[in-house]
Amino acid sequence: MSFIPNSEKPRDSRRKDHCIVMTDDIANNGENLIPGIVINHPNGNDVYKGVPKDYTGEDVTPKNFMAVLKGDEITLAGVGSGKERKSGPSDVFVYFAGHGVPGFIACPEDELSAMDLNRTINYMYQNNMNGKMLIYIEAYESGSMFENILLNN
C-alpha cells in the first residue's frame, strides 16, 4: 500500500507529504538470490536501493493505514516513521497491490474491510482533508471495495 498525495515526483525526490506503506518482504527474503537487492528484469538495475519507507512489516495494518489517511497522530505515535496526512485539502493517490476477496483486501497479518475503508474516505471528505482522490487497488475482487458502498459525491 502506498499513500502519496500530489504524486508527480520520482522516488529520489520524494516530497515531505509522501508516505510509503509497504510490506517490504522481497529484498531480504531468504529466496532472494541477491539479498538486499531487487531486480525486476534480467540484467536490470536495483530498483530497491533508496526506496523510502515509512511503515513496513508488522506496522502495515489496516488500523495504521487508515490512521495515516485520517492524520491520526495518536494512533501512529511510536509506529514506523509516525508520518501521517496533515489536515487541509490536498490531492491524494493511494496504490494498493496485494490480495483481495469480496469486501476485503489483505494486509500482511489482517484484512481491511470495504466498510472500514469507505468510513475512512467519508471521514476525509467530511473533514475537508482531500481535493481529488484516486485509489488504485490491484487485487482480486477490488471492485467490491466500493460497489454499492461508496457515496456518489
N, C-alpha and C positions, 0 to 999 in steps of 0.2 A: 504494500500500500504506500502510496505517496500522496502527500498533500502539498501542493505547490501553487500558491496564489501568484497571479501575474507571471506565469511561467513562460517566458520567451528567451531566457538567458541560457547559454550552455552550462553544463555542470561545473566547469572550472571557474566560473564567475558567479557562483550562486549568490543570490541576494539574501539579506538577513531575514526576509519574510518567507523563505522556503523552508519547509520542514519535511524531512525524509523519514518515513516509517517503513522499515523493511526487515524481513526475517533474517537476512544475511547468513544464509546457510550453504552457500556454494563455495566460496573462496577457500575456506579452511575445512571443507568436508573431507573425510577420510578417503573418499573415492576420487577426489580431485588429484590428478596426476602431478600437478604443479601447485602445491599448497600456496595459498595467498594470492594466486593469480587466476583471473577468469579471462578466457579467450573464447569468443563466440563464433569463430570460424577458423579453419586450418590456416596456419601461418599468420593469424591475426595478432593484433596488439592486445595488451592487457586492458580490459575495459573496467576493471575493478579499482585499480590504483587511483586514489584521490576522490573516490565516491564519498560524498558527505553522508553521514548517518546520524540521525537524532534519536531514533528509537529502534532497537534491534532485539532479536531473540525473544526472551521472556517478556520484554517490555511491549511487544507487539500484541496488544489485546484489544478487543472491541471497546472496553472501557477507556483505555488510553487514547485510542484513535478518535473516539467521539469527544474526549476531553480536549484534544488538540484542535479539532474543528470548532468547538464551542469556546475556546480560550479559557478553559478551566485550569488555572494555575494551581489551585489547591490540590486537585486530583493528581496533577503531574509533578508536584513537589518531590524532589529526590528520585525522580524516574527519568532515565535517559538524559537528554540534554536539558529537559524542562521546558523546551521551546513549545509555544502554543500560538494560536492565532491571536492577534491583537484586535481589539474592537475597532469598529469603523468599517464602512463598506469597502471591500476590495474584491477583485475578481478572484475566483477560486477554481483550481483544477485539481481533481482527485483521480489518480490512476490506481486501480487495483488489479493485480494479476494473481490468480490463485484458483481455488476450488470453490464450487458452489453446488447447492441443491435448492429445490424450490423454497424460497423465503429466507435463505441464509447464504452467507459467504464465509469462508473459513479463515481464521487466524491460526497461528501455529498450535495453540492449545485450547481454542474456544471458537465460537461462531458469532458472527454479527448478524442479527436478525433484520429483516426488511423493516419491521416496525420500529426498532431502535434507530436504524439509520434514518428513516423518514422523520422520526421525532427530532433527531439532531438537526436535520435540514430545516424543519419547521422552526425550531428554536433559533437557528441562524437567521432565518427570514424575518421572524417576529422581532428580533433584536437588531435588525439592520446591519448584519455582520458581513454581508456579501453583496457585490454588484451582480455580475454574471457568474454563474456556477456551471461547470462541466464536470460530470462524474462519469468516468470511463471504467467499466468493470469487464475484465476479460476472465470470465469463468462460466462454467456450465450454469444454466438457469439464471443468468444475470438479469434478464428482463423481469424476473419475479421479484426483484428487489424494489420495483417501483409500480408494477402493474396493479391497477385498481387501488393504489395506496397514495401515490404522490398527488398533492393538491395541484389543481390546474391553474397555477399562477406564475 
